Amino acid sequence: MKPLHRHLVNTSRKVLCTAALAASLTTAAVVTNPSTADAGESEPTPDSPQATDRGDARLDLPGEVADPQVPAGQAAPEGASGIPATALDAYHRAEVSVAAALPGCKLPWQLLAGIGRVESVHASGYGLKADGYTEKPIRGPRLDGNGFAEVRDTDKGEFDADAVYDRAVGPMQFIPSTWATWGADGNGDAKRDPNNIYDAALGAGLYLCAGDRDLSVAAKLDAAVLSYNNSREYVNTVLGYMRQYQTGGVGEVPNPPAGNYPTETPGTQPGYQAPAKNTPKPTPTPTPTPTPTPTPTPEKPKPTAPHLNGLSVLGGPGLTAEVGAAFAEVPRVKVVLSDGKPAAGQKVVFAVEGDTTGGTAFPKAPTDSLVAVADAEGIASAPGLTAGPKDGTFTLRVSATDTTGRLTASFEGKVTPKPVADRLARPDGAQPLEAVAGTGIKDITVLATAAGKAVEGTETFAELVVKGADGVWVPVDPATAKSPYFKDEAGKKTFRLPLLKSGADGKIVLPELFTDADLPAGTYSLRLTTPQKVTLILDIKITAPVTPAPTPAK
């Protein structure tokens, strides 16, 4: 088994056009900064540090934050679970990236979502931002052996701000020593930070897939989750959420803002119970207090800054180019804020989806997507989009995300076949093809056109021909021919040339045509033919050398 980082690099090119799930930032970040671990050689077990009792970092959230309602109008089934936009994107992207590196693992993004729900409620209440970081750090209890496992410091406080003992950190609650092995870059910023949900989701996916696990096998799935937390209750709860997301549907909701919520009552890490979906809480036992004090509803913090409020396509929504050509129209969008001002500096993602053209792409990796930054006018553009090698269609999905959610728009793209030449001719004003026997003819030029316009890339086969007794043109016999000829790469005579292509100006320039000094004077014929059977016969006039008059004897 080769190291994972090399495996990631070797396989990345095969899957970068997995379109729909790569619609923000880029999964290619993973393969340019892969995990240091080798999944094929190291399989975490329930005895691994990550599986120890490490406490709970979840906040005691009100129901509307812990289980938000999917906004009306979304294409999600009734009763679908709501997951914050950035968290949902991170889980999707991690699934795509792990599938690129370890296709045999069959990691479902819903498993990552189940772990994220149990570990930190998808970072809810901590102020999850569009870049994957949180406004407030997510840290579990100090692992000093007092109620939880004892884990001495391994990261010098780099991730958990504790230089004596470790703490589980980030949305997926990695112990720093585990992160040292499985840390990954999930958002392409050249960092590996467990406090970033893109990095943490990818690291968790690689960790769960360790040892060539196939998570479609129930026993392997069970072992993987136990290696993340050695608790049967934990496994049941994670898998419960996973199946809830798989069967009940999921909708994207805005990233919830940070709030002053307390952490849940400390307890041992086992003991999670997956709540039944849409099941009302039991009625509390009445107390003798005649006028019970109602629990105050936490006031939602008011937005402190304008948020994304509009994403619109500039120009037409359609893009058209010929096979292999760059799109003349550069896709552009405008993003604006809720106060009506341009969203200058906003990152905007252009991603090719549903591609049937064999690879419509941008010039730099990742070829199926491009991250642009809006200028002072709020305009973001995606230059360099080039049509794939065959005709077809695609969608260029555009998205912009901030803490309040994600906006999307799209361009519909079409790649058309290159025009096929319907005529071969000598350019206007071209001189007749004439030579004296023993000399050659250079720069024989032919023009390929379609409907009067030059056609690039027209292939033409050239050969010397003679007209048979039945009036049909046939190739000269190489063994007996007395005819002009070309030379092959070895300098030997040849009466045929392989396919030559026309340039951007539609011109095909043939190599020099040679003649022997004893070639009889007369008219010879050169035939050019395209694969579509468009044909041109060129006459070549050969004259005899002029014999100098003898000098009279004195």
Buried (B, 14 or more C-beta within 10 A) or exposed (E): EEBBBEBBBEBBBEBBBBBEBBBBBBBBBBBBBBBBBBBBEBBBEBEBBBBBBBBBBBBEBBEEBBBBEBEEEEEBEEEBBBBBBBBBBBBBBBBBBBBBBBEEBBBBBBBBBBBBBBBBBBBBBBBBBBBBBBEBBBBBBBBBEEEBBEBEBBBEBBBBEBEEBBBBBBBBBBBBBBBBBBBBBBBBBEEBBBBBBBBBBBBBBBBBBBBBBBBEEEEBBBBBBBBBBBBEBBBBBBBBBBBBBBEBBBBBBBBBBBBEBEBBEEEEBBEBEBBEEEEEEEEEEEEEEEEEEEEEEBEEEEEEEBBBBBBEBEEEEEBBBBBBBEBEEBBBBBBBBBEEEBBBEBBBBBBBBBBEBBBBBBEEBBBBBBBBEBBEEBBBBBEEBBBBEBBBEBBBBBBBBBBBBBBEBBBBBBBBEBBBBBBBEBEEEEEEBEBBBBBBBEEBEBBBBBEEEBBBBBBBBBBBBBEEEEEEBEEBEEEEBEBBBBBEEEEEEBBBBEEBEBEEEBBBEBBEBBBBEEBEEEEBBBBBBBEEEBEBEBEBEBEBEEEEEEEEEE
